[in-house]
Amino acid sequence: MQAARRTAENAINFPRNDNQVNNAVNAANRAATAARVAAVKAVQNRMGGKFCNDQV
């Protein structure tokens, strides 16, 4: 019973870091989006801005 009470008290005193988690998730999403944009631009530059090569 005392262990449960201590655990409950620690849970109340433990700060929630939802904001930090959300910031980390947002940063990861921004990085993933930037990587996708860079990959698309690299392919477009390599293909000369064309999406399909009809001169095969």
N, CA, C and O atoms as a Tinker XYZ file with bonds, in Angstrom:
   224  protein
     1  N      0.826000   -1.188000    0.000000    73     2
     2  CA     0.000000    0.000000    0.000000    64     1     3
     3  C      0.868000    1.248000    0.000000    63     2     4     5
     4  O      0.569000    2.213000   -0.703000    81     3
     5  N      1.941000    1.238000    0.783000    73     3     6
     6  CA     2.825000    2.399000    0.816000    64     5     7
     7  C      3.538000    2.573000   -0.522000    63     6     8     9
     8  O      3.759000    3.700000   -0.963000    81     7
     9  N      3.893000    1.483000   -1.158000    73     7    10
    10  CA     4.558000    1.583000   -2.455000    64     9    11
    11  C      3.615000    2.192000   -3.488000    63    10    12    13
    12  O      4.036000    2.997000   -4.318000    81    11
    13  N      2.354000    1.812000   -3.438000    73    11    14
    14  CA     1.379000    2.385000   -4.369000    64    13    15
    15  C      1.195000    3.870000   -4.100000    63    14    16    17
    16  O      1.060000    4.664000   -5.031000    81    15
    17  N      1.190000    4.244000   -2.817000    73    15    18
    18  CA     1.036000    5.661000   -2.471000    64    17    19
    19  C      2.241000    6.455000   -2.959000    63    18    20    21
    20  O      2.086000    7.547000   -3.506000    81    19
    21  N      3.455000    5.906000   -2.761000    73    19    22
    22  CA     4.663000    6.596000   -3.235000    64    21    23
    23  C      4.657000    6.728000   -4.756000    63    22    24    25
    24  O      5.035000    7.767000   -5.297000    81    23
    25  N      4.228000    5.675000   -5.435000    73    23    26
    26  CA     4.171000    5.725000   -6.896000    64    25    27
    27  C      3.188000    6.788000   -7.354000    63    26    28    29
    28  O      3.469000    7.520000   -8.303000    81    27
    29  N      2.046000    6.883000   -6.698000    73    27    30
    30  CA     1.053000    7.895000   -7.057000    64    29    31
    31  C      1.592000    9.294000   -6.795000    63    30    32    33
    32  O      1.374000   10.200000   -7.599000    81    31
    33  N      2.291000    9.481000   -5.680000    73    31    34
    34  CA     2.869000   10.795000   -5.384000    64    33    35
    35  C      3.938000   11.163000   -6.404000    63    34    36    37
    36  O      4.020000   12.313000   -6.835000    81    35
    37  N      4.750000   10.196000   -6.786000    73    35    38
    38  CA     5.777000   10.462000   -7.795000    64    37    39
    39  C      5.148000   10.788000   -9.145000    63    38    40    41
    40  O      5.661000   11.631000   -9.882000    81    39
    41  N      4.054000   10.134000   -9.470000    73    39    42
    42  CA     3.386000   10.411000  -10.743000    64    41    43
    43  C      2.828000   11.826000  -10.758000    63    42    44    45
    44  O      2.838000   12.489000  -11.796000    81    43
    45  N      2.345000   12.289000   -9.617000    73    43    46
    46  CA     1.821000   13.655000   -9.544000    64    45    47
    47  C      2.957000   14.656000   -9.666000    63    46    48    49
    48  O      2.807000   15.683000  -10.329000    81    47
    49  N      4.085000   14.375000   -9.039000    73    47    50
    50  CA     5.212000   15.306000   -9.054000    64    49    51
    51  C      6.014000   15.240000  -10.346000    63    50    52    53
    52  O      6.787000   16.151000  -10.643000    81    51
    53  N      5.837000   14.176000  -11.112000    73    51    54
    54  CA     6.602000   14.007000  -12.344000    64    53    55
    55  C      6.062000   14.951000  -13.405000    63    54    56    57
    56  O      4.887000   14.861000  -13.763000    81    55
    57  N      6.893000   15.859000  -13.919000    73    55    58
    58  CA     6.389000   16.819000  -14.905000    64    57    59
    59  C      6.112000   16.147000  -16.244000    63    58    60    61
    60  O      6.868000   15.289000  -16.698000    81    59
    61  N      5.036000   16.549000  -16.848000    73    59    62
    62  CA     4.700000   15.999000  -18.163000    64    61    63
    63  C      5.400000   16.834000  -19.222000    63    62    64    65
    64  O      5.395000   18.064000  -19.163000    81    63
    65  N      5.992000   16.163000  -20.176000    73    63    66
    66  CA     6.770000   16.832000  -21.208000    64    65    67
    67  C      6.088000   16.716000  -22.564000    63    66    68    69
    68  O      6.744000   16.486000  -23.580000    81    67
    69  N      4.773000   16.875000  -22.573000    73    67    70
    70  CA     4.040000   16.764000  -23.830000    64    69    71
    71  C      4.529000   17.787000  -24.837000    63    70    72    73
    72  O      4.639000   17.488000  -26.026000    81    71
    73  N      4.822000   18.991000  -24.369000    73    71    74
    74  CA     5.267000   20.041000  -25.287000    64    73    75
    75  C      6.600000   19.667000  -25.923000    63    74    76    77
    76  O      6.792000   19.877000  -27.121000    81    75
    77  N      7.514000   19.122000  -25.144000    73    75    78
    78  CA     8.808000   18.716000  -25.690000    64    77    79
    79  C      8.644000   17.572000  -26.682000    63    78    80    81
    80  O      9.314000   17.540000  -27.715000    81    79
    81  N      7.763000   16.643000  -26.374000    73    79    82
    82  CA     7.523000   15.526000  -27.286000    64    81    83
    83  C      6.923000   16.042000  -28.582000    63    82    84    85
    84  O      7.339000   15.631000  -29.665000    81    83
    85  N      5.948000   16.943000  -28.482000    73    83    86
    86  CA     5.330000   17.497000  -29.684000    64    85    87
    87  C      6.345000   18.261000  -30.518000    63    86    88    89
    88  O      6.329000   18.171000  -31.745000    81    87
    89  N      7.224000   19.007000  -29.871000    73    87    90
    90  CA     8.251000   19.739000  -30.610000    64    89    91
    91  C      9.196000   18.782000  -31.328000    63    90    92    93
    92  O      9.597000   19.038000  -32.463000    81    91
    93  N      9.547000   17.694000  -30.675000    73    91    94
    94  CA    10.436000   16.714000  -31.308000    64    93    95
    95  C      9.752000   16.048000  -32.497000    63    94    96    97
    96  O     10.379000   15.832000  -33.534000    81    95
    97  N      8.476000   15.724000  -32.351000    73    95    98
    98  CA     7.735000   15.109000  -33.456000    64    97    99
    99  C      7.621000   16.084000  -34.614000    63    98   100   101
   100  O      7.798000   15.699000  -35.770000    81    99
   101  N      7.324000   17.348000  -34.313000    73    99   102
   102  CA     7.223000   18.351000  -35.375000    64   101   103
   103  C      8.555000   18.532000  -36.091000    63   102   104   105
   104  O      8.590000   18.660000  -37.315000    81   103
   105  N      9.639000   18.543000  -35.343000    73   103   106
   106  CA    10.959000   18.690000  -35.964000    64   105   107
   107  C     11.270000   17.491000  -36.857000    63   106   108   109
   108  O     11.827000   17.654000  -37.943000    81   107
   109  N     10.918000   16.298000  -36.409000    73   107   110
   110  CA    11.149000   15.107000  -37.231000    64   109   111
   111  C     10.308000   15.148000  -38.500000    63   110   112   113
   112  O     10.777000   14.764000  -39.572000    81   111
   113  N      9.069000   15.613000  -38.384000    73   111   114
   114  CA     8.213000   15.722000  -39.566000    64   113   115
   115  C      8.760000   16.748000  -40.542000    63   114   116   117
   116  O      8.735000   16.527000  -41.753000    81   115
   117  N      9.254000   17.871000  -40.026000    73   115   118
   118  CA     9.836000   18.891000  -40.911000    64   117   119
   119  C     11.067000   18.347000  -41.616000    63   118   120   121
   120  O     11.266000   18.602000  -42.804000    81   119
   121  N     11.890000   17.603000  -40.900000    73   119   122
   122  CA    13.092000   17.034000  -41.510000    64   121   123
   123  C     12.722000   16.016000  -42.586000    63   122   124   125
   124  O     13.351000   15.972000  -43.643000    81   123
   125  N     11.710000   15.202000  -42.320000    73   123   126
   126  CA    11.288000   14.213000  -43.317000    64   125   127
   127  C     10.728000   14.900000  -44.552000    63   126   128   129
   128  O     10.990000   14.471000  -45.676000    81   127
   129  N      9.961000   15.963000  -44.349000    73   127   130
   130  CA     9.411000   16.704000  -45.487000    64   129   131
   131  C     10.529000   17.339000  -46.294000    63   130   132   133
   132  O     10.508000   17.293000  -47.524000    81   131
   133  N     11.499000   17.929000  -45.621000    73   131   134
   134  CA    12.623000   18.547000  -46.326000    64   133   135
   135  C     13.402000   17.505000  -47.119000    63   134   136   137
   136  O     13.853000   17.784000  -48.230000    81   135
   137  N     13.565000   16.316000  -46.567000    73   135   138
   138  CA    14.281000   15.257000  -47.285000    64   137   139
   139  C     13.509000   14.827000  -48.528000    63   138   140   141
   140  O     14.105000   14.596000  -49.580000    81   139
   141  N     12.185000   14.719000  -48.411000    73   139   142
   142  CA    11.381000   14.352000  -49.584000    64   141   143
   143  C     11.463000   15.425000  -50.657000    63   142   144   145
   144  O     11.607000   15.110000  -51.838000    81   143
   145  N     11.374000   16.697000  -50.257000    73   143   146
   146  CA    11.458000   17.793000  -51.225000    64   145   147
   147  C     12.819000   17.780000  -51.911000    63   146   148   149
   148  O     12.906000   17.959000  -53.125000    81   147
   149  N     13.877000   17.569000  -51.140000    73   147   150
   150  CA    15.220000   17.534000  -51.725000    64   149   151
   151  C     15.358000   16.370000  -52.702000    63   150   152   153
   152  O     15.986000   16.514000  -53.751000    81   151
   153  N     14.779000   15.228000  -52.369000    73   151   154
   154  CA    14.860000   14.074000  -53.268000    64   153   155
   155  C     14.116000   14.343000  -54.568000    63   154   156   157
   156  O     14.607000   14.004000  -55.645000    81   155
   157  N     12.938000   14.946000  -54.479000    73   155   158
   158  CA    12.165000   15.258000  -55.685000    64   157   159
   159  C     12.911000   16.258000  -56.538000    63   158   160   161
   160  O     12.973000   16.109000  -57.759000    81   159
   161  N     13.482000   17.284000  -55.910000    73   159   162
   162  CA    14.231000   18.289000  -56.673000    64   161   163
   163  C     15.453000   17.672000  -57.338000    63   162   164   165
   164  O     15.784000   18.021000  -58.472000    81   163
   165  N     16.122000   16.765000  -56.650000    73   163   166
   166  CA    17.298000   16.121000  -57.238000    64   165   167
   167  C     16.909000   15.312000  -58.467000    63   166   168   169
   168  O     17.610000   15.340000  -59.479000    81   167
   169  N     15.801000   14.594000  -58.384000    73   167   170
   170  CA    15.349000   13.807000  -59.535000    64   169   171
   171  C     14.943000   14.730000  -60.670000    63   170   172   173
   172  O     15.265000   14.464000  -61.828000    81   171
   173  N     14.238000   15.812000  -60.354000    73   171   174
   174  CA    13.820000   16.747000  -61.397000    64   173   175
   175  C     15.021000   17.390000  -62.067000    63   174   176   177
   176  O     15.037000   17.546000  -63.288000    81   175
   177  N     16.024000   17.765000  -61.291000    73   175   178
   178  CA    17.224000   18.368000  -61.875000    64   177   179
   179  C     17.957000   17.369000  -62.760000    63   178   180   181
   180  O     18.496000   17.736000  -63.804000    81   179
   181  N     17.978000   16.120000  -62.347000    73   179   182
   182  CA    18.671000   15.100000  -63.133000    64   181   183
   183  C     17.942000   14.822000  -64.446000    63   182   184   185
   184  O     18.561000   14.503000  -65.461000    81   183
   185  N     16.619000   14.948000  -64.407000    73   183   186
   186  CA    15.824000   14.690000  -65.601000    64   185   187
   187  C     15.599000   15.962000  -66.418000    63   186   188   189
   188  O     14.867000   15.927000  -67.407000    81   187
   189  N     16.196000   17.057000  -66.037000    73   187   190
   190  CA    16.015000   18.299000  -66.766000    64   189   191
   191  C     14.637000   18.898000  -66.587000    63   190   192   193
   192  O     14.154000   19.608000  -67.470000    81   191
   193  N     13.995000   18.629000  -65.466000    73   191   194
   194  CA    12.685000   19.186000  -65.197000    64   193   195
   195  C     11.540000   18.405000  -65.806000    63   194   196   197
   196  O     10.383000   18.800000  -65.660000    81   195
   197  N     11.829000   17.308000  -66.484000    73   195   198
   198  CA    10.781000   16.497000  -67.110000    64   197   199
   199  C     10.378000   15.372000  -66.166000    63   198   200   201
   200  O     11.211000   14.803000  -65.460000    81   199
   201  N      9.103000   15.066000  -66.166000    73   199   202
   202  CA     8.631000   13.980000  -65.318000    64   201   203
   203  C      8.707000   12.637000  -66.020000    63   202   204   205
   204  O      8.753000   11.602000  -65.355000    81   203
   205  N      8.720000   12.625000  -67.325000    73   203   206
   206  CA     8.874000   11.367000  -68.038000    64   205   207
   207  C      9.749000   11.606000  -69.256000    63   206   208   209
   208  O      9.722000   12.681000  -69.856000    81   207
   209  N     10.501000   10.621000  -69.601000    73   207   210
   210  CA    11.403000   10.727000  -70.737000    64   209   211
   211  C     10.743000   10.037000  -71.927000    63   210   212   213
   212  O     10.721000    8.809000  -72.008000    81   211
   213  N     10.201000   10.844000  -72.859000    73   211   214
   214  CA     9.490000   10.270000  -73.993000    64   213   215
   215  C     10.393000   10.085000  -75.205000    63   214   216   217
   216  O      9.914000    9.758000  -76.291000    81   215
   217  N     11.697000   10.291000  -75.028000    73   215   218
   218  CA    12.636000   10.136000  -76.134000    64   217   219
   219  C     13.473000    8.872000  -75.960000    63   218   220   221
   220  O     14.664000    8.860000  -76.270000    81   219
   221  N     12.856000    7.835000  -75.475000    73   219   222
   222  CA    13.574000    6.585000  -75.226000    64   221   223
   223  C     13.663000    5.782000  -76.497000    63   222   224
   224  O     14.232000    4.691000  -76.500000    81   223
